[in-house]
Amino acid sequence: MDPTTLLQFSSQNLKACTSNFNENNLIGLTQFGRLFRGNLEGQRVLVKIWDREKLEWISSKYNDEYLIMKARGSKVLDKSNIGRLPQLGDLDWLYLGDRYSLNWVQITNVIHELAKLLNFIHDQKQNMVLNISASHTLLDKDYKPQLFDLLLLGEVKMLKEELTMSTSYIDPYFSIKGGEWDRSSEVFSLGIVMLQLITKRISGIRKRKDGNLNLDSLMHIWAKNEYKPNCSLVHKTLKEDWCYCAEDGVAITLLAMQCIEFFPANRPSMRDVLHSLDNLSVLQRLPDARPTKREK
C-alpha cells in the first residue's frame, strides 16, 4: 500500500479487516472517535471511526486530509482512516517511566519529522492543523511519527470554549485573547512536544496538597522557570547517549523556548523551526548501530 496514494474503502472493507469492529481490536477512544487495529490483505492497519456528533461544532471548518496525503513522505493517517499499524504506541505512553526508551537520535528524528509535516501543512494557504499533541502522535516500529485524530482547518475565527484539545498544548495567548487560531498556535504546540521529549516530563495540571490547581506543572510554565540563557533542559540520561553533543542540547532547548514564547509575533515560523533543526549536528550525521550510551 503506497502511503502517498489516496485509496478509498467501503464500510464492508473496514468491517472485514477489523472483524466487524470487534472490541478485541479496539485500541482506544480518541478525541473525535475510536481507533481500531485491523488486517487488510495481510497488512496490519489502523482504522479510525469518526464521531460525527463531536465534529458538528467544527463541520463548517473541517477540511479533508486529501491534500496532506498527496505529499510525499507525509505522516498523517489517510482519508480512508487507514494507516500502517504503529508498533510502539503514542508519545504520551512512551513518556511514562521505564517505558521511555527513545535515545537522542530517535528523539531528534521524531521532532524533525513532525516539523517537516507541519511545515508542509503551513505552506498551504488554506490549511493548518488543530490537535498537535503527544497523545495524537503514534510511532511505528522504525520510530517514525504519524499524526492521527487531527483536524485540518482554514484560517477561521474559533471561540475559546470550542477548543477540545488538551490544556497542556493550548496557546496561552489564544486562551486569554481568543480570536483566530493561527499557525503560531501550532508552533506553540510543537514546542511543548519538543520540551516533553527532551526533558522526559509530562505536561499537565495537577492539584496541590491544599486542593488548589498547580499550574507550575504545565510544561511552558515549568520550562520558563527553569530556563537560563545558553543552558540545556535535556534530561541527564539523554546526555549520556553516544551521539549527544552539548551544542545540540543548547540549540534545541533554545528553539523550543522560542516556540513557546507568549506573544505569537516572537515565535518562529515552521520554516524557521525546520531550518534550525536541519543545522543540528546529530541530524547531519548518518545513524549507525553503536550503543546508545558512551563507552566507558
BAPA-548767 format. One record per residue: residue number from 1; chain; x, y, z of N, C-alpha, C in turn. Coordinates in steps of 0.1 Angstrom, whole numbers, padded with zeros to 4 digits. Example, Ala and Ser with C-alpha at 12.3 -4.5 7.8 and 13.67 -1.06 7.14 Angstrom:
2
REC 1 A 0132 -0057 0078 0123 -0045 0078 0132 -0033 0078;
REC 2 A 0128 -0022 0071 0137 -0011 0071 0129 0000 0079;
END
This chain:
296
REC 1 A 0009 -0012 0000 0000 0000 0000 0009 0012 0000;
REC 2 A 0008 0020 -0010 0017 0032 -0012 0011 0043 -0003;
REC 3 A 0018 0048 0007 0013 0058 0016 0010 0071 0010;
REC 4 A 0016 0074 -0002 0013 0086 -0009 0002 0086 -0019;
REC 5 A -0005 0074 -0020 -0016 0073 -0028 -0029 0072 -0020;
REC 6 A -0039 0080 -0024 -0051 0080 -0016 -0060 0069 -0021;
REC 7 A -0064 0060 -0012 -0073 0049 -0015 -0086 0051 -0008;
REC 8 A -0096 0045 -0014 -0110 0045 -0009 -0114 0031 -0005;
REC 9 A -0121 0030 0006 -0125 0017 0011 -0140 0018 0015;
REC 10 A -0147 0007 0012 -0161 0007 0016 -0163 0003 0031;
REC 11 A -0175 0006 0036 -0177 0002 0050 -0175 -0013 0052;
REC 12 A -0179 -0021 0042 -0177 -0035 0043 -0162 -0039 0044;
REC 13 A -0154 -0032 0036 -0139 -0034 0037 -0134 -0032 0052;
REC 14 A -0139 -0021 0058 -0134 -0017 0071 -0140 -0027 0081;
REC 15 A -0152 -0032 0080 -0158 -0042 0089 -0150 -0055 0088;
REC 16 A -0147 -0059 0076 -0140 -0071 0074 -0126 -0071 0080;
REC 17 A -0119 -0061 0078 -0105 -0060 0083 -0104 -0059 0098;
REC 18 A -0115 -0055 0105 -0115 -0053 0119 -0124 -0063 0126;
REC 19 A -0128 -0074 0119 -0138 -0084 0124 -0150 -0077 0129;
REC 20 A -0156 -0068 0121 -0168 -0061 0124 -0166 -0052 0136;
REC 21 A -0155 -0045 0136 -0151 -0036 0147 -0152 -0043 0161;
REC 22 A -0146 -0055 0161 -0146 -0062 0173 -0139 -0055 0185;
REC 23 A -0144 -0056 0197 -0138 -0049 0208 -0124 -0054 0211;
REC 24 A -0121 -0066 0207 -0107 -0071 0208 -0097 -0063 0200;
REC 25 A -0102 -0057 0189 -0094 -0049 0180 -0094 -0034 0184;
REC 26 A -0102 -0030 0194 -0103 -0016 0198 -0090 -0012 0205;
REC 27 A -0083 -0002 0199 -0071 0003 0206 -0075 0013 0217;
REC 28 A -0085 0021 0214 -0089 0031 0224 -0098 0042 0218;
REC 29 A -0104 0050 0227 -0112 0061 0223 -0103 0073 0220;
REC 30 A -0106 0080 0209 -0098 0092 0206 -0107 0104 0208;
REC 31 A -0101 0116 0206 -0109 0128 0208 -0121 0129 0199;
REC 32 A -0120 0124 0187 -0131 0125 0177 -0136 0112 0173;
REC 33 A -0134 0101 0180 -0139 0088 0176 -0132 0077 0183;
REC 34 A -0131 0065 0175 -0125 0053 0180 -0114 0048 0171;
REC 35 A -0104 0042 0176 -0093 0037 0168 -0092 0022 0170;
REC 36 A -0091 0015 0158 -0091 0000 0158 -0078 -0005 0151;
REC 37 A -0074 -0017 0154 -0064 -0024 0146 -0071 -0033 0137;
REC 38 A -0065 -0035 0125 -0071 -0044 0115 -0061 -0051 0107;
REC 39 A -0065 -0060 0098 -0057 -0067 0089 -0063 -0066 0075;
REC 40 A -0056 -0059 0066 -0061 -0057 0052 -0051 -0063 0043;
REC 41 A -0056 -0074 0037 -0048 -0081 0027 -0034 -0085 0032;
REC 42 A -0034 -0089 0045 -0021 -0093 0051 -0013 -0082 0057;
REC 43 A -0018 -0070 0055 -0010 -0059 0061 -0018 -0053 0073;
REC 44 A -0010 -0051 0084 -0016 -0046 0096 -0019 -0031 0094;
REC 45 A -0031 -0027 0098 -0035 -0013 0096 -0042 -0007 0108;
REC 46 A -0044 0006 0108 -0052 0013 0117 -0065 0018 0111;
REC 47 A -0076 0017 0118 -0089 0021 0112 -0095 0031 0123;
REC 48 A -0097 0043 0118 -0103 0053 0127 -0117 0056 0123;
REC 49 A -0126 0055 0133 -0140 0058 0131 -0143 0072 0137;
REC 50 A -0148 0081 0128 -0151 0095 0133 -0165 0095 0139;
REC 51 A -0166 0102 0150 -0178 0105 0157 -0184 0118 0152;
REC 52 A -0193 0118 0143 -0198 0130 0136 -0204 0140 0146;
REC 53 A -0210 0135 0157 -0216 0144 0166 -0205 0153 0173;
REC 54 A -0193 0147 0175 -0183 0155 0181 -0177 0165 0171;
REC 55 A -0180 0163 0158 -0174 0172 0148 -0184 0182 0143;
REC 56 A -0197 0182 0149 -0207 0191 0144 -0203 0206 0146;
REC 57 A -0197 0209 0157 -0193 0223 0160 -0183 0228 0150;
REC 58 A -0175 0219 0144 -0165 0224 0135 -0168 0220 0121;
REC 59 A -0180 0215 0118 -0183 0210 0105 -0181 0220 0094;
REC 60 A -0183 0233 0096 -0181 0243 0086 -0166 0246 0084;
REC 61 A -0158 0241 0093 -0143 0244 0092 -0135 0232 0088;
REC 62 A -0141 0220 0088 -0133 0208 0086 -0130 0206 0072;
REC 63 A -0117 0203 0069 -0113 0200 0056 -0108 0186 0055;
REC 64 A -0108 0181 0043 -0103 0167 0040 -0089 0166 0043;
REC 65 A -0084 0154 0045 -0070 0152 0047 -0063 0148 0033;
REC 66 A -0070 0150 0023 -0065 0146 0009 -0052 0153 0006;
REC 67 A -0052 0166 0009 -0041 0174 0005 -0028 0169 0011;
REC 68 A -0029 0165 0024 -0017 0161 0031 -0012 0147 0026;
REC 69 A -0022 0138 0024 -0018 0125 0019 -0011 0125 0006;
REC 70 A -0014 0135 -0002 -0007 0136 -0015 0007 0140 -0015;
REC 71 A 0011 0145 -0003 0025 0150 -0001 0034 0137 0001;
REC 72 A 0045 0136 -0006 0054 0125 -0005 0060 0125 0009;
REC 73 A 0059 0113 0015 0065 0112 0028 0058 0117 0040;
REC 74 A 0045 0122 0038 0038 0127 0049 0034 0116 0058;
REC 75 A 0031 0120 0071 0028 0110 0081 0015 0113 0088;
REC 76 A 0004 0114 0080 -0009 0116 0085 -0018 0104 0081;
REC 77 A -0025 0098 0090 -0034 0087 0086 -0044 0092 0075;
REC 78 A -0046 0084 0065 -0053 0090 0053 -0068 0091 0054;
REC 79 A -0074 0096 0044 -0089 0098 0043 -0097 0086 0046;
REC 80 A -0092 0075 0042 -0100 0062 0044 -0099 0058 0059;
REC 81 A -0091 0065 0067 -0089 0063 0081 -0080 0050 0083;
REC 82 A -0072 0047 0073 -0063 0035 0074 -0049 0039 0073;
REC 83 A -0040 0034 0081 -0026 0037 0081 -0019 0025 0086;
REC 84 A -0006 0024 0084 0002 0013 0089 0001 0013 0104;
REC 85 A 0001 0001 0110 -0001 0000 0124 0012 0002 0132;
REC 86 A 0013 0013 0140 0025 0015 0147 0027 0004 0157;
REC 87 A 0040 0002 0161 0043 -0009 0169 0046 -0005 0184;
REC 88 A 0048 0008 0186 0052 0013 0199 0041 0019 0207;
REC 89 A 0033 0027 0202 0023 0035 0209 0025 0049 0207;
REC 90 A 0017 0058 0214 0018 0072 0212 0029 0078 0221;
REC 91 A 0033 0090 0218 0044 0096 0226 0040 0098 0241;
REC 92 A 0028 0100 0244 0024 0101 0258 0027 0088 0265;
REC 93 A 0024 0077 0259 0027 0064 0265 0042 0062 0267;
REC 94 A 0050 0066 0258 0064 0064 0258 0071 0073 0269;
REC 95 A 0064 0084 0273 0070 0092 0283 0070 0086 0297;
REC 96 A 0062 0075 0299 0060 0070 0313 0071 0061 0318;
REC 97 A 0078 0066 0328 0088 0057 0335 0097 0049 0326;
REC 98 A 0098 0036 0329 0107 0027 0322 0103 0025 0307;
REC 99 A 0091 0029 0304 0087 0027 0290 0094 0037 0281;
REC 100 A 0100 0047 0286 0106 0057 0278 0120 0052 0273;
REC 101 A 0120 0048 0261 0132 0041 0256 0138 0048 0244;
REC 102 A 0133 0060 0241 0139 0067 0229 0153 0073 0233;
REC 103 A 0162 0071 0224 0175 0077 0226 0176 0091 0219;
REC 104 A 0187 0097 0219 0188 0111 0214 0186 0112 0199;
REC 105 A 0191 0102 0192 0189 0102 0177 0175 0101 0174;
REC 106 A 0168 0091 0181 0154 0089 0178 0145 0101 0182;
REC 107 A 0148 0108 0193 0141 0119 0197 0142 0131 0187;
REC 108 A 0154 0133 0183 0156 0144 0173 0150 0141 0159;
REC 109 A 0150 0128 0156 0144 0124 0143 0128 0126 0144;
REC 110 A 0122 0122 0156 0108 0124 0157 0104 0139 0156;
REC 111 A 0112 0147 0163 0109 0162 0163 0111 0167 0148;
REC 112 A 0121 0162 0141 0124 0167 0128 0113 0163 0118;
REC 113 A 0108 0150 0120 0097 0145 0111 0084 0153 0113;
REC 114 A 0081 0156 0126 0069 0164 0129 0070 0178 0124;
REC 115 A 0082 0184 0125 0084 0197 0119 0083 0198 0104;
REC 116 A 0088 0187 0097 0086 0187 0083 0072 0186 0079;
REC 117 A 0064 0178 0086 0050 0177 0083 0043 0190 0085;
REC 118 A 0045 0196 0097 0038 0209 0100 0043 0220 0090;
REC 119 A 0055 0220 0086 0060 0230 0077 0053 0228 0063;
REC 120 A 0050 0216 0059 0043 0213 0047 0029 0219 0048;
REC 121 A 0022 0215 0059 0008 0220 0061 0008 0235 0061;
REC 122 A 0017 0241 0068 0017 0256 0070 0020 0263 0057;
REC 123 A 0026 0256 0047 0029 0262 0034 0017 0263 0026;
REC 124 A 0006 0255 0029 -0006 0255 0022 -0015 0267 0027;
REC 125 A -0019 0276 0018 -0025 0288 0023 -0038 0286 0030;
REC 126 A -0045 0275 0026 -0059 0273 0032 -0059 0263 0043;
REC 127 A -0048 0258 0047 -0048 0247 0057 -0039 0249 0069;
REC 128 A -0043 0245 0081 -0034 0243 0092 -0040 0233 0101;
REC 129 A -0034 0230 0112 -0037 0218 0120 -0043 0222 0133;
REC 130 A -0053 0215 0138 -0057 0216 0152 -0055 0202 0159;
REC 131 A -0049 0202 0170 -0047 0190 0178 -0033 0184 0178;
REC 132 A -0023 0192 0176 -0010 0187 0177 -0007 0184 0192;
REC 133 A -0004 0172 0195 -0001 0168 0209 0006 0154 0209;
REC 134 A 0012 0151 0220 0019 0138 0221 0010 0127 0220;
REC 135 A -0002 0128 0226 -0011 0117 0225 -0018 0115 0212;
REC 136 A -0016 0124 0203 -0021 0123 0189 -0009 0120 0179;
REC 137 A 0002 0115 0184 0013 0112 0176 0017 0097 0179;
REC 138 A 0016 0089 0169 0019 0075 0170 0033 0072 0164;
REC 139 A 0040 0063 0170 0053 0059 0164 0052 0045 0158;
REC 140 A 0058 0043 0146 0058 0030 0141 0071 0022 0146;
REC 141 A 0073 0010 0141 0084 0002 0145 0098 0008 0142;
REC 142 A 0098 0018 0133 0111 0025 0129 0112 0038 0136;
REC 143 A 0103 0040 0146 0103 0053 0154 0099 0065 0145;
REC 144 A 0091 0063 0135 0087 0073 0126 0073 0078 0131;
REC 145 A 0071 0091 0133 0058 0096 0139 0047 0097 0128;
REC 146 A 0035 0094 0132 0023 0095 0124 0013 0103 0132;
REC 147 A 0007 0113 0126 -0003 0121 0133 -0017 0114 0131;
REC 148 A -0025 0114 0141 -0039 0110 0139 -0048 0118 0149;
REC 149 A -0061 0117 0147 -0070 0125 0155 -0068 0140 0154;
REC 150 A -0065 0144 0142 -0063 0159 0140 -0073 0164 0130;
REC 151 A -0075 0177 0130 -0083 0184 0120 -0075 0194 0112;
REC 152 A -0078 0195 0100 -0072 0205 0091 -0082 0216 0090;
REC 153 A -0077 0228 0093 -0086 0240 0094 -0082 0250 0084;
REC 154 A -0092 0258 0079 -0088 0270 0073 -0086 0281 0083;
REC 155 A -0081 0293 0079 -0079 0303 0089 -0092 0310 0092;
REC 156 A -0098 0305 0103 -0111 0309 0107 -0111 0313 0122;
REC 157 A -0121 0321 0126 -0122 0325 0140 -0128 0313 0148;
REC 158 A -0122 0310 0159 -0126 0299 0167 -0128 0304 0182;
REC 159 A -0139 0302 0188 -0141 0306 0202 -0133 0297 0211;
REC 160 A -0128 0303 0222 -0120 0296 0231 -0128 0284 0237;
REC 161 A -0141 0286 0239 -0148 0275 0245 -0151 0263 0235;
REC 162 A -0147 0265 0223 -0149 0255 0213 -0137 0245 0212;
REC 163 A -0126 0249 0219 -0114 0241 0219 -0117 0228 0227;
REC 164 A -0112 0217 0221 -0114 0204 0228 -0100 0197 0230;
REC 165 A -0090 0204 0227 -0076 0198 0228 -0072 0199 0243;
REC 166 A -0061 0192 0246 -0055 0192 0259 -0051 0206 0263;
REC 167 A -0053 0209 0276 -0049 0223 0281 -0034 0225 0279;
REC 168 A -0026 0214 0281 -0012 0215 0280 -0007 0221 0267;
REC 169 A -0014 0219 0256 -0009 0223 0243 -0016 0235 0238;
REC 170 A -0025 0241 0245 -0032 0253 0240 -0024 0265 0242;
REC 171 A -0023 0273 0231 -0016 0285 0231 -0021 0294 0242;
REC 172 A -0013 0298 0252 -0019 0307 0263 -0023 0320 0258;
REC 173 A -0017 0326 0248 -0021 0339 0242 -0035 0338 0236;
REC 174 A -0037 0327 0229 -0050 0325 0223 -0060 0322 0234;
REC 175 A -0056 0314 0244 -0065 0311 0255 -0070 0324 0262;
REC 176 A -0062 0334 0263 -0065 0346 0270 -0072 0356 0261;
REC 177 A -0067 0357 0249 -0072 0367 0240 -0083 0363 0230;
REC 178 A -0083 0349 0228 -0093 0344 0218 -0089 0349 0204;
REC 179 A -0099 0350 0195 -0096 0354 0181 -0093 0343 0172;
REC 180 A -0084 0344 0163 -0081 0334 0153 -0071 0324 0159;
REC 181 A -0074 0311 0156 -0064 0301 0158 -0055 0300 0146;
REC 182 A -0043 0304 0147 -0034 0306 0136 -0022 0297 0137;
REC 183 A -0013 0298 0127 -0001 0289 0126 0008 0290 0138;
REC 184 A 0009 0302 0144 0017 0304 0156 0013 0295 0167;
REC 185 A 0000 0292 0168 -0006 0284 0179 -0001 0269 0177;
REC 186 A 0001 0265 0164 0006 0252 0162 0021 0251 0165;
REC 187 A 0028 0262 0163 0042 0263 0167 0044 0261 0182;
REC 188 A 0035 0268 0189 0035 0266 0204 0033 0251 0208;
REC 189 A 0023 0245 0202 0020 0231 0205 0032 0222 0202;
REC 190 A 0039 0224 0190 0051 0217 0187 0062 0219 0198;
REC 191 A 0063 0232 0202 0073 0235 0212 0071 0227 0225;
REC 192 A 0058 0225 0229 0055 0217 0241 0059 0202 0238;
REC 193 A 0056 0197 0227 0060 0183 0223 0075 0182 0224;
REC 194 A 0083 0191 0218 0097 0191 0218 0102 0191 0233;
REC 195 A 0097 0200 0241 0102 0200 0255 0099 0187 0263;
REC 196 A 0087 0181 0260 0084 0169 0267 0094 0158 0263;
REC 197 A 0097 0158 0250 0107 0147 0245 0121 0149 0251;
REC 198 A 0126 0161 0251 0140 0163 0256 0141 0163 0271;
REC 199 A 0130 0166 0278 0131 0167 0293 0125 0154 0300;
REC 200 A 0118 0146 0292 0112 0134 0297 0102 0138 0308;
REC 201 A 0095 0149 0306 0084 0153 0315 0071 0153 0308;
REC 202 A 0060 0151 0316 0047 0151 0310 0040 0164 0315;
REC 203 A 0035 0172 0306 0028 0184 0309 0014 0182 0314;
REC 204 A 0010 0189 0324 -0004 0187 0329 -0007 0196 0341;
REC 205 A -0019 0197 0344 -0023 0205 0356 -0026 0195 0367;
REC 206 A -0019 0197 0378 -0020 0189 0390 -0025 0197 0402;
REC 207 A -0030 0190 0412 -0035 0196 0424 -0025 0197 0435;
REC 208 A -0024 0208 0442 -0016 0209 0453 -0022 0202 0465;
REC 209 A -0015 0200 0476 -0020 0194 0488 -0032 0201 0494;
REC 210 A -0032 0215 0491 -0043 0223 0497 -0055 0222 0488;
REC 211 A -0054 0215 0477 -0066 0213 0468 -0066 0223 0456;
REC 212 A -0057 0233 0457 -0057 0243 0446 -0049 0237 0434;
REC 213 A -0052 0242 0422 -0045 0238 0410 -0031 0242 0409;
REC 214 A -0022 0234 0405 -0008 0237 0404 -0004 0239 0389;
REC 215 A -0005 0252 0385 -0003 0255 0371 0012 0254 0367;
REC 216 A 0021 0254 0378 0035 0253 0375 0039 0240 0369;
REC 217 A 0031 0230 0369 0034 0217 0363 0031 0217 0348;
REC 218 A 0025 0228 0343 0023 0229 0328 0037 0231 0322;
REC 219 A 0040 0225 0311 0053 0225 0306 0058 0239 0303;
REC 220 A 0050 0247 0297 0056 0260 0293 0059 0269 0305;
REC 221 A 0052 0267 0316 0055 0275 0328 0067 0269 0335;
REC 222 A 0067 0256 0336 0079 0249 0342 0092 0253 0335;
REC 223 A 0091 0252 0321 0103 0254 0313 0108 0269 0315;
REC 224 A 0099 0278 0315 0103 0292 0317 0109 0295 0330;
REC 225 A 0104 0287 0340 0110 0289 0354 0124 0283 0355;
REC 226 A 0127 0272 0347 0139 0265 0347 0150 0271 0338;
REC 227 A 0145 0277 0327 0155 0280 0316 0163 0292 0320;
REC 228 A 0176 0291 0316 0186 0302 0317 0193 0303 0303;
REC 229 A 0197 0315 0299 0204 0317 0286 0215 0307 0285;
REC 230 A 0217 0301 0273 0228 0292 0269 0228 0280 0278;
REC 231 A 0216 0275 0282 0215 0263 0290 0208 0252 0283;
REC 232 A 0209 0240 0287 0201 0229 0281 0192 0223 0291;
REC 233 A 0179 0220 0287 0170 0214 0295 0169 0199 0292;
REC 234 A 0178 0194 0284 0178 0180 0281 0180 0171 0293;
REC 235 A 0173 0160 0294 0174 0151 0306 0188 0145 0307;
REC 236 A 0192 0143 0319 0206 0139 0321 0209 0125 0315;
REC 237 A 0199 0116 0314 0202 0103 0308 0204 0104 0293;
REC 238 A 0197 0114 0286 0199 0116 0272 0213 0122 0269;
REC 239 A 0219 0129 0279 0232 0134 0277 0243 0124 0277;
REC 240 A 0239 0111 0281 0248 0100 0281 0249 0093 0268;
REC 241 A 0239 0096 0259 0239 0089 0246 0252 0093 0239;
REC 242 A 0257 0083 0231 0270 0085 0224 0269 0096 0214;
REC 243 A 0257 0099 0209 0256 0108 0198 0252 0122 0203;
REC 244 A 0250 0124 0216 0246 0137 0221 0258 0146 0221;
REC 245 A 0256 0159 0217 0266 0169 0219 0260 0181 0225;
REC 246 A 0267 0188 0234 0262 0198 0242 0256 0210 0234;
REC 247 A 0263 0213 0223 0258 0224 0214 0244 0221 0209;
REC 248 A 0241 0209 0205 0228 0205 0201 0218 0206 0212;
REC 249 A 0222 0202 0224 0212 0203 0235 0208 0218 0238;
REC 250 A 0218 0227 0238 0215 0241 0240 0207 0247 0228;
REC 251 A 0210 0242 0216 0203 0248 0204 0188 0243 0204;
REC 252 A 0186 0230 0207 0172 0226 0206 0164 0231 0218;
REC 253 A 0170 0233 0229 0163 0239 0241 0159 0253 0237;
REC 254 A 0168 0261 0231 0165 0275 0228 0154 0275 0217;
REC 255 A 0154 0266 0208 0144 0266 0197 0130 0263 0204;
REC 256 A 0130 0253 0213 0117 0250 0219 0112 0262 0228;
REC 257 A 0121 0269 0234 0117 0281 0242 0112 0292 0233;
REC 258 A 0118 0293 0221 0113 0303 0212 0099 0300 0207;
REC 259 A 0096 0287 0206 0083 0282 0201 0072 0285 0211;
REC 260 A 0076 0285 0224 0065 0287 0234 0065 0301 0240;
REC 261 A 0071 0311 0232 0070 0325 0236 0055 0329 0237;
REC 262 A 0052 0337 0247 0038 0341 0249 0032 0348 0237;
REC 263 A 0040 0358 0232 0035 0366 0221 0037 0359 0208;
REC 264 A 0027 0356 0200 0029 0349 0187 0039 0355 0178;
REC 265 A 0040 0368 0178 0049 0375 0169 0064 0372 0172;
REC 266 A 0066 0367 0184 0080 0364 0189 0084 0349 0186;
REC 267 A 0074 0341 0181 0077 0327 0178 0082 0326 0164;
REC 268 A 0090 0316 0161 0095 0313 0148 0084 0307 0139;
REC 269 A 0085 0309 0126 0076 0301 0117 0081 0287 0116;
REC 270 A 0072 0278 0110 0076 0264 0109 0088 0263 0100;
REC 271 A 0089 0271 0090 0101 0271 0081 0114 0274 0089;
REC 272 A 0113 0284 0098 0124 0287 0107 0128 0276 0116;
REC 273 A 0117 0269 0122 0120 0258 0131 0127 0247 0123;
REC 274 A 0122 0244 0111 0128 0233 0103 0143 0237 0100;
REC 275 A 0145 0249 0096 0159 0253 0093 0168 0252 0105;
REC 276 A 0164 0255 0117 0172 0254 0129 0175 0239 0132;
REC 277 A 0164 0230 0130 0166 0216 0133 0176 0210 0123;
REC 278 A 0175 0215 0110 0184 0210 0100 0199 0212 0103;
REC 279 A 0201 0222 0111 0215 0226 0115 0221 0218 0127;
REC 280 A 0212 0210 0133 0217 0202 0144 0227 0192 0139;
REC 281 A 0238 0190 0146 0249 0181 0141 0244 0166 0141;
REC 282 A 0235 0163 0150 0230 0149 0151 0222 0145 0139;
REC 283 A 0215 0155 0133 0208 0152 0121 0216 0153 0108;
REC 284 A 0228 0158 0109 0237 0159 0098 0246 0146 0096;
REC 285 A 0245 0138 0107 0253 0126 0106 0244 0114 0103;
REC 286 A 0249 0104 0096 0242 0092 0094 0241 0083 0106;
REC 287 A 0229 0078 0109 0228 0069 0121 0236 0056 0119;
REC 288 A 0241 0051 0130 0248 0038 0130 0243 0029 0141;
REC 289 A 0249 0018 0142 0244 0008 0152 0252 0007 0165;
REC 290 A 0259 0018 0168 0267 0018 0180 0257 0019 0192;
REC 291 A 0262 0015 0204 0253 0015 0216 0248 0029 0219;
REC 292 A 0237 0030 0226 0231 0043 0229 0239 0051 0240;
REC 293 A 0247 0044 0248 0255 0050 0258 0269 0051 0254;
REC 294 A 0276 0061 0259 0290 0062 0256 0298 0051 0263;
REC 295 A 0307 0046 0256 0315 0035 0262 0325 0041 0272;
REC 296 A 0326 0035 0284 0335 0040 0294 0349 0036 0291;
END
